[in-house]
Amino acid sequence: MKKLLAYLVIMAMTVTLTPAIAFAAAADAPDGVLVRALNTTSVEITWDKQDGAKKYQVYQNKKGKYVKVKEVRGGKAVIKNLKKNKKYYFKVRAKGGDFSRVMTSVTKGSSKKNVTSVKLNIKNAALAKGDTLGLTATLGPAKLKKISTKIRWISSDKSVATVKDGVVTKVSDTGTCYITALAHNGRTAKCKVGSKSILSMADAVDKYINATPEAEGYGYDIAYTLSYDEKYADDVTGFRTAGSDAEHTAAETGIDRYRKGTGHSG
């Protein structure tokens, strides 16, 4: 009987602990990690809380090895008793989960300054597959010496667009993603990269003309113009949808062609 009770207790503990263990093993690295100096001897680290995470751990680089220096329940930790004018390295994780990227900071009073802002030259872009876009990140404070001007470039979806050294390449005809410029201490700026619309009738017209070489002249000219000329496509969707400005423009063009062809003015 004692052996049976012991077995049941062990099984109950295993069932109870399994969800926590499963979460710890599967937890992604926290997003939005930011380090900022509070004064000459302390820094504050913040991050986005994760669903299901109860505790977070902050690790600090000490003599080339990362050591846990704080364990908290929320999305913020203050690290105290640091030295003035010194650079520190930190990373964060949900307990048992993956570590964030390493973030750096100097305490106040240093001749070098932490980055206080990141701005991109472009915030929104629409690209077709194969198009490239050059992004430039401007770091604040503008005229003060920073501890690092290095930027990490990150794509939220590499199947939509990739980025290297600020150069964005669209790799898909569809989809939207965000390109993030990440400073040494977690300050960020983002550019939304969408897809440039493709005129809906273009491929159909090409196929029709190739299949019927005799389809030239007046009808072909109208079909080609309405399919390829971008002023007949809605600026937002790229399609000539019912009630859109593009539809009205196409209708007016048809009427104008009719009048010229028949001599009617009414």
TARA-V203552 format. One line per field, one symbol per residue. ss: DSSP state (H for helix, E for strand, L for the rest). phi: phi as a letter, one per 40 degrees, with the letter a starting at -180 (. if undefined). psi: psi as a letter, one per 20 degrees, with the letter a starting at -180 (. if undefined). A space follows every 50 residues. Layout:
# TARA-V203552
ss->???
phi->???
psi->???
This chain:
# TARA-V203552
ss->LHHHHHHHHHHHHHHHHHHHHHHHHHLLLLLLLEEEELLLLLEEEELLLL LLLLLEEEEEEELLEEEEEEEELLLEEEELLLLLLLEEEEEEEELLLLLL LLEEEELLLLLLELLLEEEELLLEEEELLLLEEELLEEEELLLLLELLLL LEEEELLLLLEEEELLEEEELLLLLLEEEEEELLLLLEEEEEEEELLLLL LHHHHHHHHHHLLLLLLHHHHHHHHHHHLHHHLLLLLLLLLLLLHHHHHH HHHHHHHHHHHHLLLL
phi->.ccccccccccccccccddccccccbcccccgcbbaccacbabbbbaccb cgcbbbbbbbcbfgbcbcbabbccbaabbbfcbcgbcbbbabacdgcccc ccbbabcchcccbccbabbbcbbaabbcdgcbacbbbbbbccbccccabc bcbbbcacccabaafgccbcbacbgbabbbbbcdbhcbabbcbbbccbdc cdcccdcccccbdccbgccccccccccbccccbccccgbccdgccccccc cccccccccccbgcbc
psi->ghhgggghgggghghhhgggggghhiprqqrkpppqphbijqqppqrpqq piphqqpppqooljppppiqprhbkqqpoakrqqkqpqpqqqqqoiaqqr qpqqqqqqiqhqqqpiqppqhphpqpqrpiqqpopppppqqgjqpqhpjp pppppioiigqrppkiopppjqhrrqrpppoprhjiprqqppoappqpph ighgggggghhnhimabgggggggghhhpiijpphghiqmqpirhhghgg ghgggghgghhijqi.
